[in-house]
């Protein structure tokens, strides 16, 4: 799952949400639902790349390290 700090940044970032819409080919409403639910789809390679580019952070800062 995406860590809480990154989720807070995604919620505030229009750029990241737009990149997720394009990368996942989903509507703004669907992307918002994924964010609200911290959906597992956000952990796909395509989504992680969009998040990384949108927030300008490394992959290792995105995912929750808890197992």
N, C-alpha and C positions, 0 to 999 in steps of 0.2 A: 504494500500500500504506500501511497504518497505520505510523507511525513507532514505533521501539522504546520510547521513553519512554511514549508513550500506551498501547502494548500492555501494558507492565508495570502501568500504572494500571488498565487494564481487567481484567487478571487478578486484581487485589486487590479490585475493586469489585463486590459482590453487586448493588448498585443498578443499575449499568450493564449487567450480565449480564441482570438481570430485564427492563430496558427493551429490550434487544436481543431477548429471547425474545418479548416482546409485539409489538414492531415488526415482526419478521420472521416471527412465528407459527411458531417452531421450538422444539424441546425444549432443555432445559439441556445435554444431551449434544451436540446438534448445534451449539449456540452455542459450547460449549467447543472442539469440533473446529475451528470457524471461527477461533477465537482462536488455538489451537495452530498452525494452518496459515497464519495471517494471510491468510485467504481474501479474495478480491476482493469477495465479497458484503458485506464490512464497509465497502466504499467506496461503497455505494449511498447515495442521499440519505436514505432512511429509516433506515439503520443509522447514518450520520453524525449525524443528528439525535438518535438515541437515545444515542449515545456522548457527544455534546456536552452533552445534558441531564444524563446520568448523572454525568459527570465535572465538569460546570459549567465547561467550557472552550470556546473558539471553534473553529470549523471549521478555521481556518488552523493550529491547533496539533495537529491530529489526523493529517493526511496527511504522508507522507514527501516532502520537497521534491526529492529526487533524481529525475531523469528517465531 
